[in-house]
Amino acid sequence: MVSNASARFSRIAPRKARMIADLVRGRDAAEAIQLLQFTMKSGAPVLKKLLESAVANARQAGADVDALFVSKAMVDKAPNKFFRRWRPRAMGRATRIAKGVSHIVIELDERK
């Protein structure tokens, strides 16, 4: 039984979120939630909430919650349409500051 949860346009840089996704990939769902609870990184609360949502989706579908593990955790860069900022530079020019936005997908599967 595969369970999915996704967070689109999360206001966190993909590089920061990938570090946390690599941390939980392959772990049991309960162990991953506990690990994220005590991880002092900016992406941990976002991925913890998403992981809890995936567990709730699996529970709703009738899966064995104790046998779930994180089979896939992907973080992709989202289009940065709304979080563009401009910074003044020398000689009347300006450069764009692109704020990080991510699409995060977590997939849970049952251990056989």
KEGUMAR-483343 format. One record per residue (C-alpha): x, y, z; residue number from 0. Coordinates in steps of 0.25 Angstrom, whole numbers, plus 5000, padded with zeros to 4 digits. Example, Ala and Ser with C-alpha at 12.3 -4.5 7.8 and 13.67 -1.06 7.14 Angstrom:
<node><c1>5049</c1><c2>4982</c2><c3>5031</c3><tormar>0</tormar></node>
<node><c1>5055</c1><c2>4996</c2><c3>5029</c3><tormar>1</tormar></node>
***
This chain:
<node><c1>5000</c1><c2>5000</c2><c3>5000</c3><tormar>0</tormar></node>
<node><c1>5006</c1><c2>5013</c2><c3>4995</c3><tormar>1</tormar></node>
<node><c1>5002</c1><c2>5026</c2><c3>5002</c3><tormar>2</tormar></node>
<node><c1>5006</c1><c2>5040</c2><c3>4996</c3><tormar>3</tormar></node>
<node><c1>5006</c1><c2>5054</c2><c3>5002</c3><tormar>4</tormar></node>
<node><c1>5012</c1><c2>5066</c2><c3>4995</c3><tormar>5</tormar></node>
<node><c1>5014</c1><c2>5081</c2><c3>4999</c3><tormar>6</tormar></node>
<node><c1>5015</c1><c2>5090</c2><c3>4987</c3><tormar>7</tormar></node>
<node><c1>5021</c1><c2>5104</c2><c3>4988</c3><tormar>8</tormar></node>
<node><c1>5027</c1><c2>5102</c2><c3>5001</c3><tormar>9</tormar></node>
<node><c1>5034</c1><c2>5115</c2><c3>5006</c3><tormar>10</tormar></node>
<node><c1>5048</c1><c2>5108</c2><c3>5008</c3><tormar>11</tormar></node>
<node><c1>5060</c1><c2>5107</c2><c3>4999</c3><tormar>12</tormar></node>
<node><c1>5061</c1><c2>5093</c2><c3>4992</c3><tormar>13</tormar></node>
<node><c1>5075</c1><c2>5092</c2><c3>4997</c3><tormar>14</tormar></node>
<node><c1>5071</c1><c2>5093</c2><c3>5011</c3><tormar>15</tormar></node>
<node><c1>5059</c1><c2>5083</c2><c3>5010</c3><tormar>16</tormar></node>
<node><c1>5067</c1><c2>5073</c2><c3>5002</c3><tormar>17</tormar></node>
<node><c1>5077</c1><c2>5072</c2><c3>5014</c3><tormar>18</tormar></node>
<node><c1>5065</c1><c2>5068</c2><c3>5023</c3><tormar>19</tormar></node>
<node><c1>5059</c1><c2>5059</c2><c3>5012</c3><tormar>20</tormar></node>
<node><c1>5072</c1><c2>5051</c2><c3>5011</c3><tormar>21</tormar></node>
<node><c1>5072</c1><c2>5049</c2><c3>5026</c3><tormar>22</tormar></node>
<node><c1>5058</c1><c2>5042</c2><c3>5026</c3><tormar>23</tormar></node>
<node><c1>5058</c1><c2>5034</c2><c3>5013</c3><tormar>24</tormar></node>
<node><c1>5058</c1><c2>5019</c2><c3>5016</c3><tormar>25</tormar></node>
<node><c1>5054</c1><c2>5020</c2><c3>5031</c3><tormar>26</tormar></node>
<node><c1>5042</c1><c2>5015</c2><c3>5038</c3><tormar>27</tormar></node>
<node><c1>5031</c1><c2>5026</c2><c3>5038</c3><tormar>28</tormar></node>
<node><c1>5030</c1><c2>5026</c2><c3>5053</c3><tormar>29</tormar></node>
<node><c1>5045</c1><c2>5027</c2><c3>5054</c3><tormar>30</tormar></node>
<node><c1>5046</c1><c2>5038</c2><c3>5044</c3><tormar>31</tormar></node>
<node><c1>5035</c1><c2>5047</c2><c3>5051</c3><tormar>32</tormar></node>
<node><c1>5042</c1><c2>5045</c2><c3>5064</c3><tormar>33</tormar></node>
<node><c1>5056</c1><c2>5049</c2><c3>5057</c3><tormar>34</tormar></node>
<node><c1>5049</c1><c2>5061</c2><c3>5051</c3><tormar>35</tormar></node>
<node><c1>5043</c1><c2>5066</c2><c3>5064</c3><tormar>36</tormar></node>
<node><c1>5057</c1><c2>5068</c2><c3>5070</c3><tormar>37</tormar></node>
<node><c1>5065</c1><c2>5072</c2><c3>5058</c3><tormar>38</tormar></node>
<node><c1>5069</c1><c2>5087</c2><c3>5059</c3><tormar>39</tormar></node>
<node><c1>5068</c1><c2>5091</c2><c3>5044</c3><tormar>40</tormar></node>
<node><c1>5058</c1><c2>5100</c2><c3>5037</c3><tormar>41</tormar></node>
<node><c1>5052</c1><c2>5089</c2><c3>5028</c3><tormar>42</tormar></node>
<node><c1>5049</c1><c2>5079</c2><c3>5039</c3><tormar>43</tormar></node>
<node><c1>5036</c1><c2>5085</c2><c3>5043</c3><tormar>44</tormar></node>
<node><c1>5031</c1><c2>5085</c2><c3>5029</c3><tormar>45</tormar></node>
<node><c1>5035</c1><c2>5071</c2><c3>5026</c3><tormar>46</tormar></node>
<node><c1>5030</c1><c2>5066</c2><c3>5039</c3><tormar>47</tormar></node>
<node><c1>5016</c1><c2>5072</c2><c3>5036</c3><tormar>48</tormar></node>
<node><c1>5016</c1><c2>5066</c2><c3>5022</c3><tormar>49</tormar></node>
<node><c1>5021</c1><c2>5052</c2><c3>5028</c3><tormar>50</tormar></node>
<node><c1>5009</c1><c2>5052</c2><c3>5038</c3><tormar>51</tormar></node>
<node><c1>5000</c1><c2>5055</c2><c3>5026</c3><tormar>52</tormar></node>
<node><c1>5005</c1><c2>5043</c2><c3>5018</c3><tormar>53</tormar></node>
<node><c1>5003</c1><c2>5034</c2><c3>5031</c3><tormar>54</tormar></node>
<node><c1>4989</c1><c2>5040</c2><c3>5032</c3><tormar>55</tormar></node>
<node><c1>4986</c1><c2>5037</c2><c3>5018</c3><tormar>56</tormar></node>
<node><c1>4991</c1><c2>5023</c2><c3>5019</c3><tormar>57</tormar></node>
<node><c1>4983</c1><c2>5021</c2><c3>5032</c3><tormar>58</tormar></node>
<node><c1>4970</c1><c2>5025</c2><c3>5024</c3><tormar>59</tormar></node>
<node><c1>4973</c1><c2>5015</c2><c3>5013</c3><tormar>60</tormar></node>
<node><c1>4974</c1><c2>5004</c2><c3>5023</c3><tormar>61</tormar></node>
<node><c1>4989</c1><c2>5001</c2><c3>5023</c3><tormar>62</tormar></node>
<node><c1>4997</c1><c2>4996</c2><c3>5035</c3><tormar>63</tormar></node>
<node><c1>5003</c1><c2>5009</c2><c3>5041</c3><tormar>64</tormar></node>
<node><c1>5014</c1><c2>5001</c2><c3>5048</c3><tormar>65</tormar></node>
<node><c1>5020</c1><c2>4995</c2><c3>5035</c3><tormar>66</tormar></node>
<node><c1>5021</c1><c2>5008</c2><c3>5028</c3><tormar>67</tormar></node>
<node><c1>5034</c1><c2>5014</c2><c3>5023</c3><tormar>68</tormar></node>
<node><c1>5038</c1><c2>5026</c2><c3>5015</c3><tormar>69</tormar></node>
<node><c1>5041</c1><c2>5020</c2><c3>5001</c3><tormar>70</tormar></node>
<node><c1>5042</c1><c2>5033</c2><c3>4994</c3><tormar>71</tormar></node>
<node><c1>5045</c1><c2>5047</c2><c3>4998</c3><tormar>72</tormar></node>
<node><c1>5047</c1><c2>5057</c2><c3>4987</c3><tormar>73</tormar></node>
<node><c1>5050</c1><c2>5072</c2><c3>4987</c3><tormar>74</tormar></node>
<node><c1>5049</c1><c2>5080</c2><c3>4975</c3><tormar>75</tormar></node>
<node><c1>5050</c1><c2>5095</c2><c3>4972</c3><tormar>76</tormar></node>
<node><c1>5037</c1><c2>5102</c2><c3>4970</c3><tormar>77</tormar></node>
<node><c1>5035</c1><c2>5114</c2><c3>4960</c3><tormar>78</tormar></node>
<node><c1>5039</c1><c2>5127</c2><c3>4968</c3><tormar>79</tormar></node>
<node><c1>5028</c1><c2>5136</c2><c3>4963</c3><tormar>80</tormar></node>
<node><c1>5024</c1><c2>5143</c2><c3>4975</c3><tormar>81</tormar></node>
<node><c1>5036</c1><c2>5144</c2><c3>4984</c3><tormar>82</tormar></node>
<node><c1>5045</c1><c2>5152</c2><c3>4975</c3><tormar>83</tormar></node>
<node><c1>5052</c1><c2>5164</c2><c3>4981</c3><tormar>84</tormar></node>
<node><c1>5061</c1><c2>5175</c2><c3>4976</c3><tormar>85</tormar></node>
<node><c1>5074</c1><c2>5180</c2><c3>4982</c3><tormar>86</tormar></node>
<node><c1>5080</c1><c2>5193</c2><c3>4978</c3><tormar>87</tormar></node>
<node><c1>5094</c1><c2>5192</c2><c3>4972</c3><tormar>88</tormar></node>
<node><c1>5105</c1><c2>5201</c2><c3>4968</c3><tormar>89</tormar></node>
<node><c1>5103</c1><c2>5211</c2><c3>4956</c3><tormar>90</tormar></node>
<node><c1>5088</c1><c2>5211</c2><c3>4957</c3><tormar>91</tormar></node>
<node><c1>5086</c1><c2>5196</c2><c3>4954</c3><tormar>92</tormar></node>
<node><c1>5078</c1><c2>5186</c2><c3>4961</c3><tormar>93</tormar></node>
<node><c1>5080</c1><c2>5171</c2><c3>4963</c3><tormar>94</tormar></node>
<node><c1>5069</c1><c2>5161</c2><c3>4966</c3><tormar>95</tormar></node>
<node><c1>5068</c1><c2>5153</c2><c3>4979</c3><tormar>96</tormar></node>
<node><c1>5061</c1><c2>5140</c2><c3>4977</c3><tormar>97</tormar></node>
<node><c1>5055</c1><c2>5134</c2><c3>4990</c3><tormar>98</tormar></node>
<node><c1>5055</c1><c2>5119</c2><c3>4991</c3><tormar>99</tormar></node>
<node><c1>5042</c1><c2>5112</c2><c3>4988</c3><tormar>100</tormar></node>
<node><c1>5040</c1><c2>5096</c2><c3>4988</c3><tormar>101</tormar></node>
<node><c1>5031</c1><c2>5085</c2><c3>4984</c3><tormar>102</tormar></node>
<node><c1>5033</c1><c2>5074</c2><c3>4994</c3><tormar>103</tormar></node>
<node><c1>5027</c1><c2>5060</c2><c3>4991</c3><tormar>104</tormar></node>
<node><c1>5027</c1><c2>5048</c2><c3>5002</c3><tormar>105</tormar></node>
<node><c1>5023</c1><c2>5034</c2><c3>4998</c3><tormar>106</tormar></node>
<node><c1>5021</c1><c2>5023</c2><c3>5009</c3><tormar>107</tormar></node>
<node><c1>5021</c1><c2>5008</c2><c3>5006</c3><tormar>108</tormar></node>
<node><c1>5019</c1><c2>4996</c2><c3>5015</c3><tormar>109</tormar></node>
<node><c1>5030</c1><c2>4987</c2><c3>5018</c3><tormar>110</tormar></node>
<node><c1>5028</c1><c2>4973</c2><c3>5013</c3><tormar>111</tormar></node>
***
